[in-house]
C-alpha cells in the first residue's frame, strides 16, 4: 500500500528561496546591464536545474539516511545488504536471543543488482558488437547507403519507448507472429516471452542507437587522410582498422558504453512487459519499494546506490573522453 509522504519543511524553503533568488537575479542583471542581455535567457535553466535536479537529489539523500520519523539511520542501507533485515529485527525484538535461530540474511536486493549488472553487461557487449560495424558503414564516405542507415536508426526513436517494447510482445508471445509462422511451417511453437532472453532482446533493440550514434559521430569527424596515409605505408584494410580507426574511435566507444550500460541497469518497463514478472531488475526493485511497498526510505537508499554507479561511469567517460567528442550525433 502506498504511503502518503510529506516533503520536509526545508525542501519547501529551498524552493521558495530558489524562486526568490531567481527573481532577484533577473532584476539585478537587468539593472546592471541596462537592459536584457542574451546571457539572461540562460537563467531559467539554472532555476530548472535547481528545482528538478538538485532538489530531488537532496530529497533522495534525505530519505536514504532517515527513517519514517525523520531520524538519522543507516538501516536503509542495511536493508539493501540484507533484505530480511527488518523482519529479522522484529523477530529479535520479540524473542530476544532465542530468535537468533530463526533469522537469516536475505540476498534478494544484492542478487537483483548483480543480475541487473550482468544483463546490462550482456546488452552493452551485444550493442557494441552490432553497433560498431553499423557505425563504420554509416561513416564510410564511399558507402552510399550511409545516410539511409542513419535515418533507419533514428526513425524507431521517434516512436514512444513503451510502444516499441509493446510491439515486441505481438512478435514474441505464444500466439504472436513468429510462433504463428513456425506453426504454419509445421514446427512447434517456442517460448520466446517471459524469460531473460526476451528481456535482453528488448534492451538491445531499445538501446542499440545509443551505442551507434556516439561511435558514428567520432568516426564521421575523423580525418580520413590518416587512413590514406596508413594505406600508403603498407597497411591493409584490417590493419588500418586495428591500428588507426579503432584507437581514434575510443571516445565514441566509451560514450556509447556509458549511454547503454546505465539505462540497461535501471530499466524497469522492459523486464515487466517482456519478462512477465519472471525477471526483476534493479529498476523494478526501486519502483516496487516506492510504489508497491510505499517505503521511500529504502527506495531512496537503493536509488542512491545506483547514482553512485552512475557517477563512477561518468568519471570513466570523462577520463576517456575529456573533450566530449563522443557525446552525440553531429
FENFEN-V70133 format. One record per backbone hydrogen bond with DSSP energy under -0.5 kcal/mol. CO is the residue of the C=O (numbers start at 1). NH is the residue of the N-H. E is the energy in kcal/mol with one decimal. If there is no record, write none. Layout:
{{CO NH E} {CO NH E}}
This chain:
{{4 6 -0.5} {5 7 -0.5} {8 11 -1.2} {8 12 -1.0} {9 13 -1.8} {10 14 -2.4} {11 15 -2.0} {12 16 -2.4} {13 17 -2.9} {14 18 -2.6} {15 19 -2.2} {16 20 -2.5} {17 21 -3.1} {18 22 -2.3} {19 23 -2.3} {20 24 -2.6} {21 25 -2.5} {22 26 -2.1} {23 27 -2.2} {24 28 -2.8} {25 29 -2.3} {26 30 -2.3} {27 31 -2.4} {28 32 -2.7} {29 33 -2.1} {30 34 -0.7} {30 35 -1.7} {35 37 -0.6} {37 40 -1.2} {37 41 -0.5} {38 41 -1.2} {39 42 -1.4} {40 43 -1.6} {42 45 -0.9} {42 46 -1.0} {43 46 -0.5} {43 47 -1.8} {44 48 -2.5} {45 49 -2.6} {46 50 -2.0} {47 51 -2.5} {48 52 -2.7} {49 53 -1.4} {49 54 -2.7} {50 55 -2.3} {53 57 -1.7} {54 58 -2.3} {55 59 -2.3} {56 60 -2.4} {57 61 -2.4} {58 62 -2.3} {59 63 -2.7} {60 64 -2.2} {61 65 -1.4} {63 66 -1.0} {65 73 -2.1} {67 70 -1.6} {71 67 -1.7} {74 77 -0.7} {74 78 -1.7} {75 79 -2.3} {76 80 -0.9} {77 81 -1.8} {78 82 -2.7} {82 85 -2.1} {84 88 -3.1} {85 89 -2.2} {86 90 -2.0} {87 91 -2.2} {88 92 -2.4} {89 93 -2.3} {90 94 -2.0} {91 95 -2.8} {92 96 -2.1} {95 98 -1.0} {96 99 -1.4} {97 100 -1.5} {98 101 -0.8} {99 102 -1.6} {100 103 -0.9} {106 83 -2.0} {107 111 -3.0} {108 112 -2.4} {109 113 -2.0} {110 114 -2.6} {111 115 -2.7} {112 116 -2.4} {113 117 -2.7} {114 118 -2.3} {115 119 -2.7} {116 120 -2.7} {117 121 -2.2} {118 122 -2.6} {119 123 -2.6} {120 124 -2.5} {121 125 -2.5} {122 126 -2.5} {123 127 -2.6} {124 128 -2.2} {125 129 -2.6} {126 130 -2.5} {127 131 -3.0} {128 132 -2.2} {129 133 -0.6} {130 134 -1.1} {131 135 -2.7} {132 136 -2.2} {133 137 -2.4} {134 138 -2.4} {135 139 -2.1} {136 140 -1.0} {140 143 -1.2} {142 144 -0.9} {143 146 -1.5} {145 149 -2.4} {146 150 -1.9} {147 151 -1.9} {148 152 -2.2} {149 153 -1.8} {150 154 -1.7} {151 155 -2.8} {152 156 -0.7} {154 157 -1.0} {154 158 -0.7} {155 158 -1.6} {155 159 -0.5} {156 159 -1.1} {160 164 -2.2} {161 165 -1.7} {162 166 -2.7} {163 167 -2.2} {164 168 -0.9} {165 168 -0.6} {165 169 -0.7} {166 169 -0.9} {166 170 -1.0} {167 171 -0.6} {168 171 -0.6} {168 172 -2.3} {169 173 -2.2} {170 177 -1.9} {171 178 -1.5} {172 192 -0.6} {173 176 -2.4} {176 180 -2.3} {177 181 -2.1} {178 182 -2.2} {179 183 -2.4} {180 184 -1.8} {181 185 -1.5} {182 187 -2.6} {183 186 -1.1} {190 192 -1.0} {195 199 -1.7} {196 200 -2.7} {197 201 -2.3} {198 202 -2.3} {199 203 -2.2} {200 204 -2.6} {201 205 -2.4} {202 206 -2.0} {203 207 -2.4} {204 208 -1.7} {207 210 -0.8} {207 211 -0.6} {208 211 -1.6} {208 212 -2.0} {209 213 -2.4} {211 215 -1.1} {212 216 -2.8} {213 217 -2.4} {214 218 -1.9} {215 219 -2.5} {216 220 -2.6} {217 221 -1.2} {218 222 -0.8} {219 222 -0.6} {222 224 -0.8} {223 226 -1.8} {224 228 -1.8} {225 229 -2.4} {226 230 -2.2} {227 231 -2.1} {228 232 -2.1} {229 233 -1.4} {230 235 -2.5} {231 234 -1.4} {236 240 -2.5} {237 241 -2.1} {238 242 -2.2} {239 243 -3.1} {240 244 -2.4} {240 245 -1.9} {241 246 -2.8} {244 248 -1.6} {245 249 -1.3} {247 250 -1.0} {249 253 -2.1} {250 254 -2.9} {251 255 -2.2} {252 256 -2.6} {253 257 -2.7} {254 258 -2.2} {255 259 -2.5} {256 260 -1.5} {257 261 -3.0} {258 262 -1.7} {260 264 -1.6} {261 265 -2.0} {262 266 -1.8} {263 267 -1.1} {265 283 -0.8} {267 283 -0.6} {267 284 -0.5} {268 272 -1.2} {269 273 -2.4} {270 274 -2.8} {270 275 -0.7} {271 275 -1.1} {271 277 -0.8} {272 276 -0.6} {274 194 -2.3} {274 195 -0.7} {275 278 -2.0} {281 285 -2.0} {282 286 -2.3} {283 287 -2.4} {284 288 -2.6} {285 289 -2.0} {286 290 -2.0} {287 291 -3.1} {287 292 -0.6} {288 292 -1.3} {288 293 -2.7} {289 295 -2.4} {294 296 -1.2} {295 299 -2.1} {296 300 -2.2} {297 301 -1.8} {298 302 -2.4} {299 303 -2.1} {300 304 -2.5} {301 305 -2.1} {302 306 -2.0} {303 307 -2.2} {304 308 -1.9} {305 309 -1.6} {306 310 -2.0} {307 311 -2.6} {308 312 -2.2} {309 313 -2.2} {310 314 -2.7} {311 315 -2.2} {312 316 -1.9} {313 317 -2.1} {314 318 -2.4} {315 319 -1.8} {316 320 -2.1} {317 321 -2.7} {321 324 -1.6} {324 327 -1.2}}
